[in-house]
């Protein structure tokens, strides 16, 4: 229920892979492979950053999260 309400209030880009039902990381790996191959063939530099957001919400103020959700119309 919460996922549906959040999706309506804050539409998720089709590029978003995390936190979506039935979408794994295999597509992200394929995109990365394509980008790496293209950069190599064109002799372009490619910077890649991996960010681990595990337990990201545990470190945020829950009252701030609730306030933000309320401000965008989710309560």
PQR file with spaces between the fields and no chain letter, atoms N, CA, C, O and H, PARSE charges and radii, in Angstrom:
ATOM       1  N    UNK     1       0.834   -1.190    0.000 -0.4000 1.5000
ATOM       2  CA   UNK     1       0.000    0.000    0.000 -0.0000 2.0000
ATOM       3  C    UNK     1       0.876    1.250    0.000  0.5500 1.7000
ATOM       4  O    UNK     1       0.654    2.175   -0.781 -0.5500 1.4000
ATOM       5  N    UNK     2       1.865    1.266    0.879 -0.4000 1.5000
ATOM       6  CA   UNK     2       2.748    2.433    0.967 -0.0000 2.0000
ATOM       7  C    UNK     2       3.487    2.651   -0.346  0.5500 1.7000
ATOM       8  O    UNK     2       3.628    3.784   -0.808 -0.5500 1.4000
ATOM       9  H    UNK     2       2.045    0.514    1.513  0.4000 1.0000
ATOM      10  N    UNK     3       3.957    1.564   -0.942 -0.4000 1.5000
ATOM      11  CA   UNK     3       4.678    1.669   -2.212 -0.0000 2.0000
ATOM      12  C    UNK     3       3.798    2.279   -3.297  0.5500 1.7000
ATOM      13  O    UNK     3       4.256    3.126   -4.064 -0.5500 1.4000
ATOM      14  H    UNK     3       3.843    0.644   -0.567  0.4000 1.0000
ATOM      15  N    UNK     4       2.548    1.858   -3.364 -0.4000 1.5000
ATOM      16  CA   UNK     4       1.617    2.402   -4.359 -0.0000 2.0000
ATOM      17  C    UNK     4       1.370    3.885   -4.123  0.5500 1.7000
ATOM      18  O    UNK     4       1.351    4.668   -5.072 -0.5500 1.4000
ATOM      19  H    UNK     4       2.176    1.170   -2.741  0.4000 1.0000
ATOM      20  N    UNK     5       1.182    4.277   -2.869 -0.4000 1.5000
ATOM      21  CA   UNK     5       0.923    5.684   -2.551 -0.0000 2.0000
ATOM      22  C    UNK     5       2.145    6.551   -2.866  0.5500 1.7000
ATOM      23  O    UNK     5       2.011    7.658   -3.388 -0.5500 1.4000
ATOM      24  H    UNK     5       1.198    3.641   -2.098  0.4000 1.0000
ATOM      25  N    UNK     6       3.323    6.043   -2.547 -0.4000 1.5000
ATOM      26  CA   UNK     6       4.541    6.798   -2.841 -0.0000 2.0000
ATOM      27  C    UNK     6       4.754    6.935   -4.345  0.5500 1.7000
ATOM      28  O    UNK     6       5.176    7.989   -4.820 -0.5500 1.4000
ATOM      29  H    UNK     6       3.432    5.144   -2.123  0.4000 1.0000
ATOM      30  N    UNK     7       4.466    5.876   -5.089 -0.4000 1.5000
ATOM      31  CA   UNK     7       4.634    5.912   -6.537 -0.0000 2.0000
ATOM      32  C    UNK     7       3.709    6.946   -7.169  0.5500 1.7000
ATOM      33  O    UNK     7       4.095    7.624   -8.121 -0.5500 1.4000
ATOM      34  H    UNK     7       4.124    5.020   -4.703  0.4000 1.0000
ATOM      35  N    UNK     8       2.496    7.071   -6.649 -0.4000 1.5000
ATOM      36  CA   UNK     8       1.562    8.074   -7.168 -0.0000 2.0000
ATOM      37  C    UNK     8       2.035    9.486   -6.828  0.5500 1.7000
ATOM      38  O    UNK     8       1.954   10.387   -7.663 -0.5500 1.4000
ATOM      39  H    UNK     8       2.182    6.520   -5.876  0.4000 1.0000
ATOM      40  N    UNK     9       2.523    9.678   -5.617 -0.4000 1.5000
ATOM      41  CA   UNK     9       2.946   11.007   -5.171 -0.0000 2.0000
ATOM      42  C    UNK     9       4.303   11.401   -5.747  0.5500 1.7000
ATOM      43  O    UNK     9       4.539   12.571   -6.048 -0.5500 1.4000
ATOM      44  H    UNK     9       2.589    8.946   -4.938  0.4000 1.0000
ATOM      45  N    UNK    10       5.178   10.438   -5.897 -0.4000 1.5000
ATOM      46  CA   UNK    10       6.542   10.688   -6.390 -0.0000 2.0000
ATOM      47  C    UNK    10       6.855    9.655   -7.464  0.5500 1.7000
ATOM      48  O    UNK    10       7.479    8.636   -7.170 -0.5500 1.4000
ATOM      49  H    UNK    10       4.987    9.487   -5.653  0.4000 1.0000
ATOM      50  N    UNK    11       6.436    9.895   -8.699 -0.4000 1.5000
ATOM      51  CA   UNK    11       6.670    8.902   -9.761 -0.0000 2.0000
ATOM      52  C    UNK    11       8.147    8.531   -9.869  0.5500 1.7000
ATOM      53  O    UNK    11       9.031    9.381   -9.759 -0.5500 1.4000
ATOM      54  H    UNK    11       5.928   10.722   -8.938  0.4000 1.0000
ATOM      55  N    UNK    12       8.386    7.252  -10.084 -0.4000 1.5000
ATOM      56  CA   UNK    12       9.745    6.729  -10.165 -0.0000 2.0000
ATOM      57  C    UNK    12      10.157    6.648  -11.631  0.5500 1.7000
ATOM      58  O    UNK    12       9.400    6.169  -12.475 -0.5500 1.4000
ATOM      59  H    UNK    12       7.668    6.561  -10.172  0.4000 1.0000
ATOM      60  N    UNK    13      11.347    7.117  -11.918 -0.4000 1.5000
ATOM      61  CA   UNK    13      11.891    7.055  -13.274 -0.0000 2.0000
ATOM      62  C    UNK    13      12.056    5.599  -13.698  0.5500 1.7000
ATOM      63  O    UNK    13      12.330    4.733  -12.866 -0.5500 1.4000
ATOM      64  H    UNK    13      11.962    7.506  -11.232  0.4000 1.0000
ATOM      65  N    UNK    14      11.891    5.332  -14.981 -0.4000 1.5000
ATOM      66  CA   UNK    14      12.122    3.985  -15.499 -0.0000 2.0000
ATOM      67  C    UNK    14      13.575    3.561  -15.342  0.5500 1.7000
ATOM      68  O    UNK    14      13.889    2.372  -15.408 -0.5500 1.4000
ATOM      69  H    UNK    14      11.669    6.035  -15.657  0.4000 1.0000
ATOM      70  N    UNK    15      14.460    4.530  -15.134 -0.4000 1.5000
ATOM      71  CA   UNK    15      15.874    4.220  -14.923 -0.0000 2.0000
ATOM      72  C    UNK    15      16.150    3.720  -13.510  0.5500 1.7000
ATOM      73  O    UNK    15      17.192    3.116  -13.254 -0.5500 1.4000
ATOM      74  H    UNK    15      14.204    5.495  -15.080  0.4000 1.0000
ATOM      75  N    UNK    16      15.228    3.969  -12.601 -0.4000 1.5000
ATOM      76  CA   UNK    16      15.389    3.544  -11.209 -0.0000 2.0000
ATOM      77  C    UNK    16      15.305    2.029  -11.137  0.5500 1.7000
ATOM      78  O    UNK    16      14.355    1.432  -11.644 -0.5500 1.4000
ATOM      79  H    UNK    16      14.382    4.460  -12.808  0.4000 1.0000
ATOM      80  N    UNK    17      16.277    1.414  -10.518 -0.4000 1.5000
ATOM      81  CA   UNK    17      16.274   -0.042  -10.396 -0.0000 2.0000
ATOM      82  C    UNK    17      16.064   -0.491   -8.950  0.5500 1.7000
ATOM      83  O    UNK    17      15.377   -1.483   -8.704 -0.5500 1.4000
ATOM      84  H    UNK    17      17.049    1.899  -10.105  0.4000 1.0000
ATOM      85  N    UNK    18      16.637    0.214   -8.014 -0.4000 1.5000
ATOM      86  CA   UNK    18      16.507   -0.184   -6.620 -0.0000 2.0000
ATOM      87  C    UNK    18      15.118    0.101   -6.083  0.5500 1.7000
ATOM      88  O    UNK    18      14.435    1.009   -6.556 -0.5500 1.4000
ATOM      89  H    UNK    18      17.194    1.020   -8.214  0.4000 1.0000
ATOM      90  N    UNK    19      14.710   -0.663   -5.111 -0.4000 1.5000
ATOM      91  CA   UNK    19      13.440   -0.475   -4.414 -0.0000 2.0000
ATOM      92  C    UNK    19      12.232   -0.629   -5.325  0.5500 1.7000
ATOM      93  O    UNK    19      11.177   -0.051   -5.060 -0.5500 1.4000
ATOM      94  H    UNK    19      15.265   -1.401   -4.726  0.4000 1.0000
ATOM      95  N    UNK    20      12.376   -1.398   -6.389 -0.4000 1.5000
ATOM      96  CA   UNK    20      11.248   -1.655   -7.285 -0.0000 2.0000
ATOM      97  C    UNK    20      11.026   -3.150   -7.360  0.5500 1.7000
ATOM      98  O    UNK    20      11.971   -3.937   -7.414 -0.5500 1.4000
ATOM      99  H    UNK    20      13.232   -1.867   -6.604  0.4000 1.0000
ATOM     100  N    UNK    21       9.770   -3.522   -7.361 -0.4000 1.5000
ATOM     101  CA   UNK    21       9.407   -4.929   -7.409 -0.0000 2.0000
ATOM     102  C    UNK    21       9.818   -5.530   -8.758  0.5500 1.7000
ATOM     103  O    UNK    21       9.613   -4.917   -9.806 -0.5500 1.4000
ATOM     104  H    UNK    21       9.002   -2.883   -7.317  0.4000 1.0000
ATOM     105  N    UNK    22      10.392   -6.717   -8.722 -0.4000 1.5000
ATOM     106  CA   UNK    22      10.752   -7.513   -9.902 -0.0000 2.0000
ATOM     107  C    UNK    22      11.794   -6.855  -10.799  0.5500 1.7000
ATOM     108  O    UNK    22      11.882   -7.180  -11.983 -0.5500 1.4000
ATOM     109  H    UNK    22      10.559   -7.216   -7.871  0.4000 1.0000
ATOM     110  N    UNK    23      12.570   -5.951  -10.260 -0.4000 1.5000
ATOM     111  CA   UNK    23      13.651   -5.352  -11.046 -0.0000 2.0000
ATOM     112  C    UNK    23      14.944   -5.608  -10.290  0.5500 1.7000
ATOM     113  O    UNK    23      15.135   -5.121   -9.175 -0.5500 1.4000
ATOM     114  H    UNK    23      12.499   -5.687   -9.298  0.4000 1.0000
ATOM     115  N    UNK    24      15.817   -6.368  -10.903 -0.4000 1.5000
ATOM     116  CA   UNK    24      17.076   -6.692  -10.246 -0.0000 2.0000
ATOM     117  C    UNK    24      18.207   -5.822  -10.752  0.5500 1.7000
ATOM     118  O    UNK    24      17.986   -4.830  -11.446 -0.5500 1.4000
ATOM     119  H    UNK    24      15.662   -6.763  -11.809  0.4000 1.0000
ATOM     120  N    UNK    25      19.402   -6.202  -10.398 -0.4000 1.5000
ATOM     121  CA   UNK    25      20.565   -5.407  -10.786 -0.0000 2.0000
ATOM     122  C    UNK    25      21.134   -5.841  -12.132  0.5500 1.7000
ATOM     123  O    UNK    25      22.070   -5.211  -12.624 -0.5500 1.4000
ATOM     124  H    UNK    25      19.581   -7.007   -9.834  0.4000 1.0000
ATOM     125  N    UNK    26      20.598   -6.897  -12.742 -0.4000 1.5000
ATOM     126  CA   UNK    26      21.163   -7.384  -14.004 -0.0000 2.0000
ATOM     127  C    UNK    26      21.073   -6.339  -15.116  0.5500 1.7000
ATOM     128  O    UNK    26      21.984   -6.228  -15.936 -0.5500 1.4000
ATOM     129  H    UNK    26      19.838   -7.409  -12.343  0.4000 1.0000
ATOM     130  N    UNK    27      19.983   -5.575  -15.146 -0.4000 1.5000
ATOM     131  CA   UNK    27      19.867   -4.521  -16.162 -0.0000 2.0000
ATOM     132  C    UNK    27      20.918   -3.440  -15.934  0.5500 1.7000
ATOM     133  O    UNK    27      21.506   -2.929  -16.887 -0.5500 1.4000
ATOM     134  H    UNK    27      19.244   -5.665  -14.479  0.4000 1.0000
ATOM     135  N    UNK    28      21.153   -3.097  -14.682 -0.4000 1.5000
ATOM     136  CA   UNK    28      22.178   -2.095  -14.374 -0.0000 2.0000
ATOM     137  C    UNK    28      23.552   -2.577  -14.815  0.5500 1.7000
ATOM     138  O    UNK    28      24.342   -1.799  -15.349 -0.5500 1.4000
ATOM     139  H    UNK    28      20.676   -3.512  -13.907  0.4000 1.0000
ATOM     140  N    UNK    29      23.839   -3.847  -14.596 -0.4000 1.5000
ATOM     141  CA   UNK    29      25.128   -4.394  -15.012 -0.0000 2.0000
ATOM     142  C    UNK    29      25.269   -4.365  -16.527  0.5500 1.7000
ATOM     143  O    UNK    29      26.347   -4.076  -17.047 -0.5500 1.4000
ATOM     144  H    UNK    29      23.196   -4.479  -14.163  0.4000 1.0000
ATOM     145  N    UNK    30      24.192   -4.662  -17.230 -0.4000 1.5000
ATOM     146  CA   UNK    30      24.226   -4.624  -18.696 -0.0000 2.0000
ATOM     147  C    UNK    30      24.463   -3.199  -19.195  0.5500 1.7000
ATOM     148  O    UNK    30      25.258   -2.987  -20.110 -0.5500 1.4000
ATOM     149  H    UNK    30      23.317   -4.896  -16.808  0.4000 1.0000
ATOM     150  N    UNK    31      23.780   -2.227  -18.599 -0.4000 1.5000
ATOM     151  CA   UNK    31      23.979   -0.823  -18.971 -0.0000 2.0000
ATOM     152  C    UNK    31      25.428   -0.415  -18.717  0.5500 1.7000
ATOM     153  O    UNK    31      26.042    0.257  -19.546 -0.5500 1.4000
ATOM     154  H    UNK    31      23.135   -2.399  -17.855  0.4000 1.0000
ATOM     155  N    UNK    32      25.969   -0.818  -17.579 -0.4000 1.5000
ATOM     156  CA   UNK    32      27.359   -0.493  -17.258 -0.0000 2.0000
ATOM     157  C    UNK    32      28.314   -1.115  -18.273  0.5500 1.7000
ATOM     158  O    UNK    32      29.266   -0.468  -18.709 -0.5500 1.4000
ATOM     159  H    UNK    32      25.471   -1.364  -16.905  0.4000 1.0000
ATOM     160  N    UNK    33      28.064   -2.363  -18.650 -0.4000 1.5000
ATOM     161  CA   UNK    33      28.909   -3.019  -19.654 -0.0000 2.0000
ATOM     162  C    UNK    33      28.878   -2.258  -20.979  0.5500 1.7000
ATOM     163  O    UNK    33      29.917   -2.064  -21.610 -0.5500 1.4000
ATOM     164  H    UNK    33      27.291   -2.889  -18.296  0.4000 1.0000
ATOM     165  N    UNK    34      27.702   -1.835  -21.393 -0.4000 1.5000
ATOM     166  CA   UNK    34      27.559   -1.094  -22.651 -0.0000 2.0000
ATOM     167  C    UNK    34      28.315    0.231  -22.573  0.5500 1.7000
ATOM     168  O    UNK    34      29.035    0.597  -23.502 -0.5500 1.4000
ATOM     169  H    UNK    34      26.859   -1.993  -20.880  0.4000 1.0000
ATOM     170  N    UNK    35      28.148    0.948  -21.462 -0.4000 1.5000
ATOM     171  CA   UNK    35      28.848    2.222  -21.290 -0.0000 2.0000
ATOM     172  C    UNK    35      30.363    2.041  -21.298  0.5500 1.7000
ATOM     173  O    UNK    35      31.083    2.832  -21.908 -0.5500 1.4000
ATOM     174  H    UNK    35      27.563    0.651  -20.707  0.4000 1.0000
ATOM     175  N    UNK    36      30.841    1.011  -20.626 -0.4000 1.5000
ATOM     176  CA   UNK    36      32.280    0.753  -20.577 -0.0000 2.0000
ATOM     177  C    UNK    36      32.823    0.410  -21.963  0.5500 1.7000
ATOM     178  O    UNK    36      33.883    0.895  -22.360 -0.5500 1.4000
ATOM     179  H    UNK    36      30.256    0.369  -20.131  0.4000 1.0000
ATOM     180  N    UNK    37      32.094   -0.422  -22.686 -0.4000 1.5000
ATOM     181  CA   UNK    37      32.518   -0.814  -24.031 -0.0000 2.0000
ATOM     182  C    UNK    37      32.554    0.402  -24.959  0.5500 1.7000
ATOM     183  O    UNK    37      33.491    0.568  -25.740 -0.5500 1.4000
ATOM     184  H    UNK    37      31.233   -0.816  -22.363  0.4000 1.0000
ATOM     185  N    UNK    38      31.527    1.247  -24.867 -0.4000 1.5000
ATOM     186  CA   UNK    38      31.469    2.442  -25.703 -0.0000 2.0000
ATOM     187  C    UNK    38      32.613    3.405  -25.365  0.5500 1.7000
ATOM     188  O    UNK    38      33.281    3.919  -26.263 -0.5500 1.4000
ATOM     189  H    UNK    38      30.765    1.111  -24.233  0.4000 1.0000
ATOM     190  N    UNK    39      32.832    3.643  -24.088 -0.4000 1.5000
ATOM     191  CA   UNK    39      33.907    4.549  -23.667 -0.0000 2.0000
ATOM     192  C    UNK    39      35.263    4.038  -24.143  0.5500 1.7000
ATOM     193  O    UNK    39      36.110    4.811  -24.590 -0.5500 1.4000
ATOM     194  H    UNK    39      32.290    3.225  -23.359  0.4000 1.0000
ATOM     195  N    UNK    40      35.455    2.738  -24.042 -0.4000 1.5000
ATOM     196  CA   UNK    40      36.732    2.160  -24.470 -0.0000 2.0000
ATOM     197  C    UNK    40      36.914    2.296  -25.977  0.5500 1.7000
ATOM     198  O    UNK    40      37.993    2.663  -26.442 -0.5500 1.4000
ATOM     199  H    UNK    40      34.767    2.109  -23.678  0.4000 1.0000
ATOM     200  N    UNK    41      35.864    2.004  -26.742 -0.4000 1.5000
ATOM     201  CA   UNK    41      35.985    2.068  -28.204 -0.0000 2.0000
ATOM     202  C    UNK    41      36.162    3.502  -28.704  0.5500 1.7000
ATOM     203  O    UNK    41      36.775    3.725  -29.749 -0.5500 1.4000
ATOM     204  H    UNK    41      34.987    1.706  -26.365  0.4000 1.0000
ATOM     205  N    UNK    42      35.630    4.470  -27.962 -0.4000 1.5000
ATOM     206  CA   UNK    42      35.739    5.884  -28.347 -0.0000 2.0000
ATOM     207  C    UNK    42      36.917    6.578  -27.660  0.5500 1.7000
ATOM     208  O    UNK    42      37.133    7.776  -27.846 -0.5500 1.4000
ATOM     209  H    UNK    42      35.132    4.289  -27.114  0.4000 1.0000
ATOM     210  N    UNK    43      37.671    5.824  -26.869 -0.4000 1.5000
ATOM     211  CA   UNK    43      38.815    6.358  -26.115 -0.0000 2.0000
ATOM     212  C    UNK    43      38.400    7.525  -25.219  0.5500 1.7000
ATOM     213  O    UNK    43      39.097    8.536  -25.128 -0.5500 1.4000
ATOM     214  H    UNK    43      37.496    4.851  -26.717  0.4000 1.0000
ATOM     215  N    UNK    44      37.249    7.363  -24.559 -0.4000 1.5000
ATOM     216  CA   UNK    44      36.756    8.358  -23.604 -0.0000 2.0000
ATOM     217  C    UNK    44      36.965    7.849  -22.186  0.5500 1.7000
ATOM     218  O    UNK    44      36.898    6.649  -21.917 -0.5500 1.4000
ATOM     219  H    UNK    44      36.683    6.542  -24.633  0.4000 1.0000
ATOM     220  N    UNK    45      37.216    8.782  -21.295 -0.4000 1.5000
ATOM     221  CA   UNK    45      37.306    8.420  -19.882 -0.0000 2.0000
ATOM     222  C    UNK    45      35.894    8.149  -19.363  0.5500 1.7000
ATOM     223  O    UNK    45      34.929    8.766  -19.814 -0.5500 1.4000
ATOM     224  H    UNK    45      37.270    9.757  -21.513  0.4000 1.0000
ATOM     225  N    UNK    46      35.785    7.249  -18.440 -0.4000 1.5000
ATOM     226  CA   UNK    46      34.482    6.931  -17.846 -0.0000 2.0000
ATOM     227  C    UNK    46      34.655    6.842  -16.340  0.5500 1.7000
ATOM     228  O    UNK    46      35.432    6.029  -15.839 -0.5500 1.4000
ATOM     229  H    UNK    46      36.568    6.747  -18.073  0.4000 1.0000
ATOM     230  N    UNK    47      33.933    7.675  -15.633 -0.4000 1.5000
ATOM     231  CA   UNK    47      33.952    7.622  -14.175 -0.0000 2.0000
ATOM     232  C    UNK    47      32.717    6.900  -13.673  0.5500 1.7000
ATOM     233  O    UNK    47      31.611    7.138  -14.160 -0.5500 1.4000
ATOM     234  H    UNK    47      33.302    8.336  -16.040  0.4000 1.0000
ATOM     235  N    UNK    48      32.898    6.029  -12.714 -0.4000 1.5000
ATOM     236  CA   UNK    48      31.783    5.262  -12.156 -0.0000 2.0000
ATOM     237  C    UNK    48      31.845    5.369  -10.639  0.5500 1.7000
ATOM     238  O    UNK    48      32.905    5.212  -10.032 -0.5500 1.4000
ATOM     239  H    UNK    48      33.796    5.835  -12.318  0.4000 1.0000
ATOM     240  N    UNK    49      30.703    5.636  -10.044 -0.4000 1.5000
ATOM     241  CA   UNK    49      30.617    5.715   -8.584 -0.0000 2.0000
ATOM     242  C    UNK    49      29.551    4.733   -8.118  0.5500 1.7000
ATOM     243  O    UNK    49      28.439    4.717   -8.646 -0.5500 1.4000
ATOM     244  H    UNK    49      29.842    5.764  -10.537  0.4000 1.0000
ATOM     245  N    UNK    50      29.885    3.930   -7.146 -0.4000 1.5000
ATOM     246  CA   UNK    50      28.928    3.012   -6.546 -0.0000 2.0000
ATOM     247  C    UNK    50      28.643    3.501   -5.132  0.5500 1.7000
ATOM     248  O    UNK    50      29.566    3.721   -4.347 -0.5500 1.4000
ATOM     249  H    UNK    50      30.788    3.943   -6.717  0.4000 1.0000
ATOM     250  N    UNK    51      27.386    3.669   -4.814 -0.4000 1.5000
ATOM     251  CA   UNK    51      26.994    4.157   -3.496 -0.0000 2.0000
ATOM     252  C    UNK    51      26.136    3.093   -2.822  0.5500 1.7000
ATOM     253  O    UNK    51      25.136    2.642   -3.380 -0.5500 1.4000
ATOM     254  H    UNK    51      26.637    3.490   -5.452  0.4000 1.0000
ATOM     255  N    UNK    52      26.527    2.706   -1.646 -0.4000 1.5000
ATOM     256  CA   UNK    52      25.777    1.717   -0.880 -0.0000 2.0000
ATOM     257  C    UNK    52      24.872    2.458    0.097  0.5500 1.7000
ATOM     258  O    UNK    52      25.347    3.070    1.053 -0.5500 1.4000
ATOM     259  H    UNK    52      27.339    3.073   -1.192  0.4000 1.0000
ATOM     260  N    UNK    53      23.577    2.398   -0.147 -0.4000 1.5000
ATOM     261  CA   UNK    53      22.624    3.112    0.697 -0.0000 2.0000
ATOM     262  C    UNK    53      21.945    2.188    1.702  0.5500 1.7000
ATOM     263  O    UNK    53      20.852    2.487    2.184 -0.5500 1.4000
ATOM     264  H    UNK    53      23.191    1.901   -0.924  0.4000 1.0000
ATOM     265  N    UNK    54      22.576    1.092    2.010 -0.4000 1.5000
ATOM     266  CA   UNK    54      21.995    0.164    2.971 -0.0000 2.0000
ATOM     267  C    UNK    54      21.760    0.882    4.292  0.5500 1.7000
ATOM     268  O    UNK    54      22.644    1.564    4.811 -0.5500 1.4000
ATOM     269  H    UNK    54      23.463    0.849    1.619  0.4000 1.0000
ATOM     270  N    UNK    55      20.591    0.721    4.811 -0.4000 1.5000
ATOM     271  CA   UNK    55      20.167    1.326    6.076 -0.0000 2.0000
ATOM     272  C    UNK    55      20.223    2.850    6.043  0.5500 1.7000
ATOM     273  O    UNK    55      20.429    3.489    7.075 -0.5500 1.4000
ATOM     274  H    UNK    55      19.873    0.167    4.390  0.4000 1.0000
ATOM     275  N    UNK    56      20.042    3.427    4.869 -0.4000 1.5000
ATOM     276  CA   UNK    56      20.091    4.887    4.738 -0.0000 2.0000
ATOM     277  C    UNK    56      19.030    5.547    5.606  0.5500 1.7000
ATOM     278  O    UNK    56      19.289    6.588    6.211 -0.5500 1.4000
ATOM     279  H    UNK    56      19.874    2.908    4.031  0.4000 1.0000
ATOM     280  N    UNK    57      17.847    4.961    5.677 -0.4000 1.5000
ATOM     281  CA   UNK    57      16.775    5.574    6.449 -0.0000 2.0000
ATOM     282  C    UNK    57      16.991    5.430    7.952  0.5500 1.7000
ATOM     283  O    UNK    57      16.387    6.159    8.739 -0.5500 1.4000
ATOM     284  H    UNK    57      17.637    4.116    5.186  0.4000 1.0000
ATOM     285  N    UNK    58      17.843    4.499    8.352 -0.4000 1.5000
ATOM     286  CA   UNK    58      18.151    4.356    9.777 -0.0000 2.0000
ATOM     287  C    UNK    58      18.957    5.544   10.292  0.5500 1.7000
ATOM     288  O    UNK    58      18.934    5.846   11.485 -0.5500 1.4000
ATOM     289  H    UNK    58      18.333    3.907    7.714  0.4000 1.0000
ATOM     290  N    UNK    59      19.668    6.216    9.390 -0.4000 1.5000
ATOM     291  CA   UNK    59      20.517    7.327    9.813 -0.0000 2.0000
ATOM     292  C    UNK    59      19.834    8.679    9.642  0.5500 1.7000
ATOM     293  O    UNK    59      20.388    9.707   10.031 -0.5500 1.4000
ATOM     294  H    UNK    59      19.686    5.970    8.421  0.4000 1.0000
ATOM     295  N    UNK    60      18.639    8.686    9.066 -0.4000 1.5000
ATOM     296  CA   UNK    60      17.898    9.936    8.876 -0.0000 2.0000
ATOM     297  C    UNK    60      16.902   10.134   10.010  0.5500 1.7000
ATOM     298  O    UNK    60      16.431    9.176   10.623 -0.5500 1.4000
ATOM     299  H    UNK    60      18.189    7.851    8.750  0.4000 1.0000
ATOM     300  N    UNK    61      16.600   11.377   10.267 -0.4000 1.5000
ATOM     301  CA   UNK    61      15.600   11.702   11.272 -0.0000 2.0000
ATOM     302  C    UNK    61      14.229   11.245   10.776  0.5500 1.7000
ATOM     303  O    UNK    61      13.761   11.695    9.730 -0.5500 1.4000
ATOM     304  H    UNK    61      16.983   12.155    9.769  0.4000 1.0000
ATOM     305  N    UNK    62      13.598   10.363   11.519 -0.4000 1.5000
ATOM     306  CA   UNK    62      12.288    9.860   11.103 -0.0000 2.0000
ATOM     307  C    UNK    62      11.241   10.969   11.110  0.5500 1.7000
ATOM     308  O    UNK    62      10.324   10.964   10.288 -0.5500 1.4000
ATOM     309  H    UNK    62      13.979    9.998   12.369  0.4000 1.0000
ATOM     310  N    UNK    63      11.372   11.910   12.024 -0.4000 1.5000
ATOM     311  CA   UNK    63      10.409   13.016   12.044 -0.0000 2.0000
ATOM     312  C    UNK    63      10.562   13.873   10.786  0.5500 1.7000
ATOM     313  O    UNK    63       9.575   14.398   10.271 -0.5500 1.4000
ATOM     314  H    UNK    63      12.116   11.914   12.691  0.4000 1.0000
ATOM     315  N    UNK    64      11.782   14.016   10.292 -0.4000 1.5000
ATOM     316  CA   UNK    64      12.009   14.773    9.055 -0.0000 2.0000
ATOM     317  C    UNK    64      11.399   14.040    7.856  0.5500 1.7000
ATOM     318  O    UNK    64      10.798   14.664    6.981 -0.5500 1.4000
ATOM     319  H    UNK    64      12.585   13.589   10.710  0.4000 1.0000
ATOM     320  N    UNK    65      11.557   12.729    7.820 -0.4000 1.5000
ATOM     321  CA   UNK    65      10.962   11.936    6.736 -0.0000 2.0000
ATOM     322  C    UNK    65       9.444   12.090    6.758  0.5500 1.7000
ATOM     323  O    UNK    65       8.829   12.327    5.719 -0.5500 1.4000
ATOM     324  H    UNK    65      12.045   12.222    8.530  0.4000 1.0000
ATOM     325  N    UNK    66       8.842   11.959    7.931 -0.4000 1.5000
ATOM     326  CA   UNK    66       7.385   12.082    8.048 -0.0000 2.0000
ATOM     327  C    UNK    66       6.907   13.476    7.666  0.5500 1.7000
ATOM     328  O    UNK    66       5.877   13.618    7.006 -0.5500 1.4000
ATOM     329  H    UNK    66       9.342   11.766    8.776  0.4000 1.0000
ATOM     330  N    UNK    67       7.643   14.506    8.074 -0.4000 1.5000
ATOM     331  CA   UNK    67       7.285   15.879    7.723 -0.0000 2.0000
ATOM     332  C    UNK    67       7.337   16.078    6.210  0.5500 1.7000
ATOM     333  O    UNK    67       6.437   16.686    5.630 -0.5500 1.4000
ATOM     334  H    UNK    67       8.479   14.391    8.610  0.4000 1.0000
ATOM     335  N    UNK    68       8.379   15.572    5.579 -0.4000 1.5000
ATOM     336  CA   UNK    68       8.519   15.698    4.129 -0.0000 2.0000
ATOM     337  C    UNK    68       7.390   14.975    3.406  0.5500 1.7000
ATOM     338  O    UNK    68       6.823   15.511    2.454 -0.5500 1.4000
ATOM     339  H    UNK    68       9.109   15.078    6.051  0.4000 1.0000
ATOM     340  N    UNK    69       7.060   13.766    3.845 -0.4000 1.5000
ATOM     341  CA   UNK    69       5.960   13.021    3.233 -0.0000 2.0000
ATOM     342  C    UNK    69       4.641   13.775    3.382  0.5500 1.7000
ATOM     343  O    UNK    69       3.829   13.808    2.458 -0.5500 1.4000
ATOM     344  H    UNK    69       7.521   13.331    4.618  0.4000 1.0000
ATOM     345  N    UNK    70       4.436   14.376    4.545 -0.4000 1.5000
ATOM     346  CA   UNK    70       3.214   15.146    4.771 -0.0000 2.0000
ATOM     347  C    UNK    70       3.166   16.367    3.852  0.5500 1.7000
ATOM     348  O    UNK    70       2.105   16.717    3.335 -0.5500 1.4000
ATOM     349  H    UNK    70       5.096   14.349    5.296  0.4000 1.0000
ATOM     350  N    UNK    71       4.318   17.016    3.649 -0.4000 1.5000
ATOM     351  CA   UNK    71       4.380   18.206    2.797 -0.0000 2.0000
ATOM     352  C    UNK    71       4.051   17.892    1.339  0.5500 1.7000
ATOM     353  O    UNK    71       3.544   18.753    0.620 -0.5500 1.4000
ATOM     354  H    UNK    71       5.180   16.732    4.069  0.4000 1.0000
ATOM     355  N    UNK    72       4.337   16.666    0.899 -0.4000 1.5000
ATOM     356  CA   UNK    72       4.017   16.315   -0.487 -0.0000 2.0000
ATOM     357  C    UNK    72       2.658   15.627   -0.607  0.5500 1.7000
ATOM     358  O    UNK    72       2.290   15.135   -1.673 -0.5500 1.4000
ATOM     359  H    UNK    72       4.749   15.966    1.483  0.4000 1.0000
ATOM     360  N    UNK    73       1.926   15.602    0.496 -0.4000 1.5000
ATOM     361  CA   UNK    73       0.557   15.103    0.438 -0.0000 2.0000
ATOM     362  C    UNK    73       0.350   13.675    0.880  0.5500 1.7000
ATOM     363  O    UNK    73      -0.734   13.124    0.688 -0.5500 1.4000
ATOM     364  H    UNK    73       2.225   16.002    1.362  0.4000 1.0000
ATOM     365  N    UNK    74       1.360   13.062    1.467 -0.4000 1.5000
ATOM     366  CA   UNK    74       1.202   11.705    1.991 -0.0000 2.0000
ATOM     367  C    UNK    74       1.146   11.778    3.507  0.5500 1.7000
ATOM     368  O    UNK    74       2.075   12.270    4.148 -0.5500 1.4000
ATOM     369  H    UNK    74       2.241   13.510    1.623  0.4000 1.0000
ATOM     370  N    UNK    75       0.080   11.298    4.063 -0.4000 1.5000
ATOM     371  CA   UNK    75      -0.002   11.274    5.528 -0.0000 2.0000
ATOM     372  C    UNK    75      -0.670   10.016    6.010  0.5500 1.7000
ATOM     373  O    UNK    75      -0.826    9.822    7.215 -0.5500 1.4000
ATOM     374  H    UNK    75      -0.675   10.898    3.542  0.4000 1.0000
